[in-house]
């Protein structure tokens, strides 16, 4: 006696919803706390709060997506006190995290290894938009990218040796660009936050994908620079958006072609 099709459909839908929820939660928390880490002064609280009235966020203001829906006017994306509008990065990173979580669960399926995978993907839109806004990548987020990669390796019973080799190679390359090539060019070619991201990203990549990570990041960086300059963003281009796009593309390629 064959099972009714909906018996398979319901677990699939529940797994997808769980993946989306985990992705949006990861992006939301990384966004709120990472935004605060990038903006705060020494000695300031690390808890998310309004930068203008200094009031701590209430629970519904930090809840992914719905916290923004409960604000008035919703489409203006105001901060809690309403002193500044146009704070679109937080809901944007949450929506991207939601999409990443759904896609990762659809491709990888449910397993314990899916948890660090989706959490790690949810960090990427937060890192990209924080760097776009502040020009820095918080160390806490780079550490989490590395830890989720190690968690994915451990729970999927993978080998640590090759990812560590790739991470070391990318770290060395990043340091070359940041310390040597930047001095030769007379301007900063790569920030130390980007260098740390290189190392963390390497833990997600098999050796065959490392050159593609660099190539896609370079191409995305060129495209972003055109848009950035035309939008009046200045001469210094934050590189993290290109790095995050490239790492996400490599991870999804790996899920599809290298199970």
C-alpha positions in Angstrom: 0.0 0.0 0.0 1.6 3.3 -1.2 1.7 6.4 1.0 -0.5 9.3 0.0 1.6 12.1 -1.7 0.7 14.6 1.0 2.4 12.4 3.6 5.7 13.4 1.9 4.7 17.0 1.1 4.0 18.0 4.7 7.5 17.1 6.0 9.0 18.8 3.0 7.1 22.0 3.6 7.9 21.9 7.4 11.6 21.4 6.6 11.6 24.3 4.2 9.8 26.6 6.7 12.3 25.6 9.4 15.2 26.4 7.0 13.7 29.8 6.2 13.1 30.5 9.8 16.6 29.6 10.8 18.0 31.7 7.9 16.0 34.8 8.7 16.8 34.5 12.5 20.5 34.2 11.8 20.5 37.2 9.5 18.4 39.2 12.0 20.6 38.5 15.0 23.8 39.1 13.0 22.3 42.3 11.6 21.2 43.7 15.0 24.3 42.8 17.0 26.7 43.2 14.1 25.3 46.7 13.4 25.8 47.6 17.0 29.3 46.1 17.1 30.3 48.2 14.0 28.9 51.4 15.4 29.5 51.4 19.1 32.2 53.3 20.9 34.6 51.7 23.4 32.6 51.0 26.6 29.2 51.3 25.0 26.7 48.5 25.4 26.6 45.7 22.9 22.8 45.4 23.1 20.9 46.7 20.1 19.3 50.1 20.7 18.4 53.2 18.8 21.4 55.4 17.9 19.4 58.6 18.4 17.2 58.3 21.5 19.4 55.5 23.0 16.4 53.5 24.0 16.9 49.8 24.0 15.0 47.9 21.4 11.9 46.1 22.6 11.3 42.4 21.6 8.9 43.2 18.8 11.4 45.7 17.3 14.1 43.0 17.0 11.9 40.2 15.9 12.7 39.2 12.3 10.6 40.9 9.6 7.5 41.3 11.9 9.4 43.8 14.0 9.5 46.1 11.0 5.8 45.3 10.1 4.7 46.6 13.5 6.4 50.0 13.0 4.6 53.0 11.7 5.0 54.0 8.9 6.2 50.6 7.9 7.5 51.3 4.4 9.6 54.2 5.7 11.7 51.8 7.8 12.2 54.1 10.7 14.3 53.6 13.8 12.2 53.0 17.0 12.1 56.6 17.9 11.2 57.7 14.4 14.2 60.2 14.3 15.6 58.7 11.2 14.0 56.9 8.3 15.3 54.8 5.4 17.0 52.1 7.5 16.3 49.5 4.9 19.4 47.2 5.5 17.9 45.3 8.4 14.7 44.0 6.6 16.8 43.6 3.5 19.3 41.3 5.1 16.5 39.4 6.9 14.7 38.8 3.5 18.0 37.6 1.9 18.6 35.3 5.0 15.1 33.9 4.5 15.7 33.1 0.9 19.1 31.5 1.7 17.6 29.4 4.4 14.8 28.1 2.1 17.2 27.4 -0.8 19.8 25.6 1.4 17.1 23.4 3.0 15.7 22.6 -0.4 19.1 21.6 -1.8 20.7 20.0 1.3 17.7 18.4 2.9 17.1 18.0 6.6 20.1 16.9 8.7 21.9 18.2 11.7 24.6 19.5 9.3 22.0 21.8 7.8 21.9 23.9 11.0 25.4 25.4 10.8 25.1 25.6 7.0 22.0 27.8 7.1 23.2 29.8 10.1 26.5 30.5 8.2 24.6 31.6 5.0 22.4 33.9 7.1 25.5 35.7 8.3 26.5 36.8 4.8 23.8 39.4 4.0 24.4 41.0 7.4 28.2 41.2 6.8 27.7 42.6 3.3 25.3 45.3 4.4 27.2 46.3 7.5 30.4 46.7 5.5 28.5 48.7 2.9 27.2 51.0 5.6 30.2 51.3 8.0 33.2 50.1 5.9 34.1 47.4 8.5 33.4 43.7 9.1 32.9 43.0 12.9 35.3 40.4 14.1 32.4 38.6 15.9 30.8 37.9 12.5 34.0 36.7 10.9 34.5 34.3 13.9 30.9 33.0 13.4 31.5 32.4 9.7 34.5 30.3 10.6 32.7 28.4 13.5 29.7 27.6 11.4 32.0 26.2 8.7 33.8 24.0 11.2 30.4 22.9 12.5 29.2 22.0 9.0 32.4 19.9 8.5 32.0 18.2 11.8 28.3 17.3 11.5 28.7 16.2 7.9 31.7 14.0 8.9 34.0 15.9 6.5 37.8 16.3 6.5 39.3 19.3 8.3 42.7 19.1 6.6 41.9 20.6 3.1 39.6 23.4 4.4 42.4 24.4 6.8 44.8 24.4 3.9 42.5 26.6 1.8 41.9 28.9 4.8 45.6 29.3 5.4 46.3 30.0 1.7 43.6 32.6 1.4 44.8 34.2 4.7 48.3 34.5 3.2 46.9 35.9 0.0 44.8 38.4 1.9 47.7 39.5 4.0 49.8 40.0 0.8 47.2 42.3 -0.7 46.6 44.2 2.6 50.2 44.6 3.7 52.4 44.3 0.6 50.4 45.2 -2.5 48.7 48.0 -0.7 52.0 49.6 0.1 53.2 49.2 -3.5 50.0 50.9 -4.8 50.1 53.6 -2.2 46.5 53.0 -1.0 44.6 50.3 0.9 43.7 47.5 -1.5 42.2 45.2 1.2 41.2 45.8 4.7 42.1 43.5 7.6 38.4 42.7 8.1 38.4 41.4 4.5 41.6 39.4 5.2 39.9 37.7 8.2 36.9 37.0 6.0 39.2 35.3 3.4 40.4 32.9 6.1 36.9 32.2 7.4 35.6 31.7 3.9 38.4 29.2 3.1 36.9 26.8 5.7 33.8 26.5 3.5 35.7 25.8 0.3 37.3 22.7 -1.2 40.5 23.5 -3.1 38.9 23.3 -6.5 36.5 26.2 -5.6 39.0 28.5 -4.1 40.1 30.0 -7.4 36.5 30.4 -8.4 35.8 32.2 -5.1 38.5 34.7 -5.9 37.4 35.1 -9.5 33.7 35.7 -8.7 34.6 38.1 -5.9 36.8 40.1 -8.3 34.1 40.2 -11.0 31.4 41.1 -8.5 33.7 43.8 -7.0 34.2 45.4 -10.4 30.4 45.4 -11.0 29.7 46.8 -7.5 32.4 49.5 -8.0 30.6 50.8 -11.1 27.3 50.9 -9.3 28.9 52.4 -6.1 30.6 55.2 -7.9 27.5 56.1 -10.0 25.5 56.2 -6.8 28.0 58.7 -5.3 29.5 56.2 -2.8 33.0 57.6 -3.1 36.4 56.2 -4.0 36.6 53.5 -1.3 34.5 50.5 -2.2 33.5 48.1 0.6 34.7 44.7 -0.6 32.6 42.5 1.7 29.4 42.5 -0.5 31.4 41.0 -3.4 33.1 38.5 -1.0 29.7 37.5 0.5 28.1 37.1 -3.0 31.0 34.9 -4.1 31.0 32.7 -1.0 27.3 32.2 -1.2 27.6 31.3 -4.9 30.3 28.8 -4.1 28.4 27.2 -1.2 25.3 26.8 -3.3 27.3 25.4 -6.2 28.8 22.9 -3.8 25.4 21.9 -2.6 24.2 21.3 -6.2 27.3 19.7 -7.8 29.5 18.4 -4.9 27.2 16.7 -2.4 
